[in-house]
Amino acid sequence: MRTIFQVSNKHDSFKAERVVCDLKNHARNLYVSRQLLCSEAVLVSLNKGLNGGLTEKQAVSMAAPFCVAMGDSGCLCGALSGAVLAAGLFIGNSRPYSYRKDMRQSGLALHNEFRTVNGSTCCRVLSRKVKYDKKAHFYQCANITEQAAEMAARLILKKRPDLLIIADSPSLTKRYNRLSSFVLNLYKRFVL
C-alpha cells in the first residue's frame, strides 16, 4: 500500500515494520473473529500494542459510538474514526493542550490518505458495491480496518518514534477464531 507515513530513522525501520504489521494484523483479527467492530478494533490494537494507557474497556467505550459509520448513520467510516482517535491518544498523550494543532493536522492527514487510497471516507459510498453481499461487505470492512490501523500506526510512529522502545508486539500475536471469540465475548459480557 502506498503511504505517506514512513518512519524516518532507517535503524528503527525493521522494528517499525514489524510493529506496524503486528498492529494491523491484530486489528484485522479482532474484527474477523467478531470480537470487536471496526473503530474498536483499530483503537484497541493501537492502544494495546503501543501502550496507550487505556484499559480495553475504556478503549472500547471510546470507539464504540463510531462503529458502523457512527451508529449506522452511513457517514464517516468507523475504521478511519478509530485511527483518528488513536492518533489523538498518542500524539497528544501527555500534553494535549500543547499538541492540539498537531493532532488536528494528523487527523486531516489520516483523512486525506484514507480518501486517496479508498476514494472516499463515507461508509455508505465505500460499501455501495457490496451492500447486498454480506460476506463481501464483511471482508471489505476487515480489509479497511486493517488498512486504517496500518495508516494510524505509521503516522503515530513517525511522530512518536520513542514508542518503538515500549511497543509490545508479542501481546498482539495471539489470534482468535470465531468460536474462541464467541466464548470470550460471552465472558466479557456476563462476567466482567
C-alpha positions as CSV (number, residue, x, y, z in Angstrom):
1,M,0.0,0.0,0.0
2,R,1.2,3.5,-0.9
3,T,1.6,5.6,2.2
4,I,2.9,9.0,3.2
5,F,3.7,7.9,6.7
6,Q,7.1,6.4,6.7
7,V,9.4,6.0,9.8
8,S,12.4,8.3,9.0
9,N,15.1,6.6,11.1
10,K,16.4,3.6,9.0
11,H,17.8,2.0,12.1
12,D,14.3,1.6,13.5
13,S,12.6,0.8,10.2
14,F,12.8,-3.0,10.6
15,K,11.3,-2.9,14.1
16,A,8.8,-0.3,13.0
17,E,7.7,-2.5,10.1
18,R,7.3,-5.5,12.4
19,V,5.3,-3.4,14.9
20,V,3.1,-2.0,12.2
21,C,2.5,-5.4,10.7
22,D,1.5,-6.8,14.1
23,L,-0.8,-3.9,14.9
24,K,-2.7,-4.1,11.6
25,N,-2.9,-7.9,11.8
26,H,-4.2,-7.7,15.3
27,A,-6.9,-5.2,14.4
28,R,-8.0,-7.4,11.5
29,N,-8.1,-10.5,13.7
30,L,-10.2,-8.7,16.3
31,Y,-12.7,-7.7,13.5
32,V,-12.7,-11.0,11.6
33,S,-13.1,-13.1,14.8
34,R,-16.1,-10.8,15.6
35,Q,-14.7,-9.7,18.9
36,L,-14.8,-6.0,18.0
37,L,-16.2,-3.8,15.3
38,C,-14.1,-1.5,13.0
39,S,-13.3,1.5,15.2
40,E,-13.0,-0.6,18.3
41,A,-10.5,-3.0,16.7
42,V,-8.3,-0.2,15.5
43,L,-8.2,1.7,18.8
44,V,-7.9,-1.4,21.0
45,S,-5.0,-2.7,18.9
46,L,-3.0,0.5,18.8
47,N,-3.7,1.2,22.5
48,K,-2.6,-2.3,23.5
49,G,0.4,-2.6,21.2
50,L,1.8,0.9,21.8
51,N,0.9,1.0,25.5
52,G,-1.6,3.9,25.2
53,G,-2.6,3.7,28.9
54,L,-6.3,2.9,28.4
55,T,-7.9,-0.3,29.6
56,E,-9.5,-2.4,26.9
57,K,-12.9,-1.4,28.4
58,Q,-12.1,2.3,28.1
59,A,-10.8,1.9,24.5
60,V,-14.0,0.1,23.5
61,S,-16.2,2.6,25.2
62,M,-14.5,5.5,23.4
63,A,-14.6,3.8,20.0
64,A,-18.0,2.1,20.1
65,P,-20.1,5.1,19.0
66,F,-18.0,5.4,15.8
67,C,-18.7,1.8,14.7
68,V,-20.7,1.1,11.6
69,A,-20.2,4.6,10.4
70,M,-21.2,6.4,13.6
71,G,-24.0,4.2,14.7
72,D,-25.4,3.2,11.3
73,S,-25.6,6.8,10.0
74,G,-23.6,5.7,6.9
75,C,-21.3,8.7,7.2
76,L,-17.6,8.6,8.3
77,C,-16.0,5.1,8.1
78,G,-15.6,3.7,11.6
79,A,-12.1,2.3,10.9
80,L,-11.0,5.8,10.0
81,S,-12.6,7.2,13.1
82,G,-10.7,4.6,15.3
83,A,-7.5,5.6,13.5
84,V,-8.0,9.3,14.3
85,L,-8.9,8.5,17.9
86,A,-5.7,6.5,18.3
87,A,-3.6,9.3,16.7
88,G,-5.0,11.8,19.1
89,L,-4.3,9.4,22.0
90,F,-0.6,9.1,21.2
91,I,0.2,12.4,19.6
92,G,-1.4,14.4,22.4
93,N,-0.8,11.9,25.1
94,S,0.9,13.7,28.0
95,R,0.4,17.3,26.7
96,P,-2.9,17.5,24.8
97,Y,-3.2,21.3,25.1
98,S,0.2,21.8,23.6
99,Y,-0.3,19.5,20.7
100,R,-3.9,20.3,19.6
101,K,-2.9,21.7,16.3
102,D,-0.6,18.7,15.6
103,M,-3.5,16.4,16.5
104,R,-5.8,18.2,14.1
105,Q,-3.2,18.1,11.3
106,S,-2.8,14.4,12.0
107,G,-6.5,13.8,11.7
108,L,-6.5,15.6,8.4
109,A,-3.5,13.7,7.2
110,L,-5.2,10.4,8.0
111,H,-8.5,11.5,6.4
112,N,-6.7,12.6,3.2
113,E,-4.6,9.4,3.0
114,F,-7.6,7.3,3.6
115,R,-9.6,9.1,0.9
116,T,-6.7,8.9,-1.6
117,V,-6.4,5.1,-1.1
118,N,-10.1,4.3,-0.9
119,G,-11.8,7.0,-2.9
120,S,-14.0,8.1,-0.1
121,T,-14.2,8.3,3.7
122,C,-18.0,7.7,3.7
123,C,-19.1,4.3,4.8
124,R,-22.2,4.4,2.6
125,V,-20.0,5.1,-0.5
126,L,-17.3,2.6,0.4
127,S,-19.9,-0.2,0.9
128,R,-22.1,0.6,-2.1
129,K,-20.8,-2.2,-4.3
130,V,-21.0,-4.9,-1.6
131,K,-24.2,-3.7,0.1
132,Y,-26.2,-6.8,-0.7
133,D,-23.4,-9.3,-0.3
134,K,-22.9,-9.8,3.4
135,K,-19.8,-11.8,3.1
136,A,-18.1,-9.4,0.7
137,H,-19.2,-6.5,2.8
138,F,-17.7,-8.1,5.9
139,Y,-14.4,-8.8,4.3
140,Q,-14.2,-5.4,2.7
141,C,-14.6,-3.9,6.2
142,A,-12.0,-6.2,7.6
143,N,-9.6,-5.0,4.9
144,I,-10.4,-1.4,5.6
145,T,-10.0,-2.0,9.4
146,E,-6.5,-3.4,8.8
147,Q,-5.6,-0.6,6.4
148,A,-6.8,2.1,8.9
149,A,-4.8,0.5,11.7
150,E,-1.7,0.5,9.5
151,M,-2.1,4.1,8.5
152,A,-2.5,5.2,12.1
153,A,0.4,3.1,13.3
154,R,2.7,4.6,10.6
155,L,1.6,8.2,11.4
156,I,2.0,7.6,15.2
157,L,5.4,6.0,14.9
158,K,6.6,8.8,12.5
159,K,5.6,11.4,15.1
160,R,6.5,9.4,18.1
161,P,9.4,7.1,17.3
162,D,10.1,6.8,21.0
163,L,7.1,4.4,21.1
164,L,9.1,1.8,19.4
165,I,11.0,1.3,22.6
166,I,7.9,0.3,24.5
167,A,5.9,-1.3,21.7
168,D,4.5,-4.6,22.8
169,S,4.3,-6.7,19.6
170,P,4.2,-10.1,21.4
171,S,0.9,-9.2,23.0
172,L,-0.6,-8.8,19.6
173,T,0.3,-12.1,18.1
174,K,-2.5,-14.2,19.7
175,R,-5.0,-15.0,17.0
176,Y,-8.7,-15.8,17.7
177,N,-11.1,-17.9,15.7
178,R,-14.8,-17.3,15.8
179,L,-15.5,-19.9,18.5
180,S,-12.9,-18.7,20.9
181,S,-14.1,-15.1,20.3
182,F,-17.7,-16.1,20.9
183,V,-16.7,-17.6,24.3
184,L,-14.6,-14.6,25.2
185,N,-17.3,-12.2,24.3
186,L,-19.8,-14.1,26.5
187,Y,-17.3,-14.0,29.3
188,K,-16.7,-10.2,28.9
189,R,-20.4,-9.5,28.6
190,F,-21.6,-11.6,31.6
191,V,-18.7,-12.0,33.9
192,L,-16.6,-8.8,33.7
